[in-house]
Amino acid sequence: MTDKLHASRRTVLAGMLATPAALMAKVSTASACSLAFVNNRRAAKIVVRSMDLPVALPERPTFVVFPRGMARDSQGSVLPGIHARIEGVPPNTMRWTSKFGCAAMVSFEGTATDGLNEKGLAAHMLVLDQSALEAADDRPILPDTHWGQYVLDNFATVKEVVDAHQAAKFRIAAAWSSDLGLAKHLGVHLAVQDASGDSAVLEFVKGKLVIHHGPEYRIMTNDPPYDEMMALAKEYAPFGGTKPLPGDVGAVDRFVRLAEYSRYLPEPKTYVQAVAGAFSLLRTAQVAFRDPTRVAGGNAGFWGAVQTNWVSAADLTNRIYYVNGAAVPSLLWIDLKKVNFGKGAPLLFLNPHDPKVGGDARTYLKRWAKR
């Protein structure tokens, strides 16, 4: 194996740590969501992610185009007219008015879990069961259900996101909503990327904010926290260990596969090849449809029957946002440069699992009516 190849692998897994012997015992079996940022190709910088959730947790995803100037109240849904209470947080949650428009995937009719704003900043929330948020204090509270939307609404670059969180003028707090079908809190971590190729992973470990900032942080799945995940990856042959490339759907398995296969992507000759290549990488980590009664002998538990609900690709260079609902064969997209994000513009939406929807999303978008 060449020194150049070794260096490439060290870049993919920047900041590797020695792996404690007891670390594997702490790894969650949770299987939910994968992300890869292809930021080293000339044609476009593209981040792809999958949304994987248990079959027993209906997500009801909605593809939404939000204009600028929207008043946000993090006590309820990000969608106007959805009557839902955010639980687990006191009344002093943050309010703001969006500075930027965005296209986003809204899960459970209440929280933006993925999106791209008009400045070319992408944000993605993925499950992290081991997330341990900061202790209560008197700072304004941002429910973690609204973390992704807050970032898309307010920031243009990864550095701005990192600076705002390091300034610590607000506190992320655990939240859920029985009204929206989230009867318990799901811990999350946040990944952000921008058109320069910059990237950051933000997570809370043992009550402290940990930020991994730099273009080398290109892969993210779920538990354990990022430092431990990178350490575990060293156990596999592609990164210096002895274990063969894994093929299961666990978070560590998906992380290692994405990190390994990301090295083999060819330099695309066309823009279409760039988008297709990013999607092809993500497919190595997607989870096929699964019957809960056939998983682990019918005793799968909450995370046992996870499957991919949808995938997205955010082209940060050209500001095009792609979505493919896993329940349909068609791909839809929206060119944010062609969208009216002006204050007072209509909020638009569509159902990404509608089999009649495909191609340019503007053809199918409808005005959101308050309910």
TAWO-V5705 format. One record per helix or strand. SS is the DSSP state (~ for helix, > for strand). FROM is the first residue (numbers start at 0). LEN is the number of residues. Records with the same first field share a line. If there is no record, write none. Layout:
# TAWO-V5705
SS: FROM-LEN + FROM-LEN
This chain:
# TAWO-V5705
~: 2-10 + 22-4 + 143-11 + 157-10 + 177-3 + 225-8 + 236-3 + 250-14 + 270-13 + 291-7 + 335-3 + 360-3
>: 33-5 + 45-9 + 61-5 + 70-3 + 86-1 + 92-1 + 94-3 + 101-6 + 110-7 + 121-6 + 139-4 + 169-4 + 175-2 + 181-1 + 187-6 + 198-7 + 207-6 + 218-2 + 235-1 + 242-1 + 305-10 + 319-6 + 331-4 + 347-3 + 358-2 + 365-2
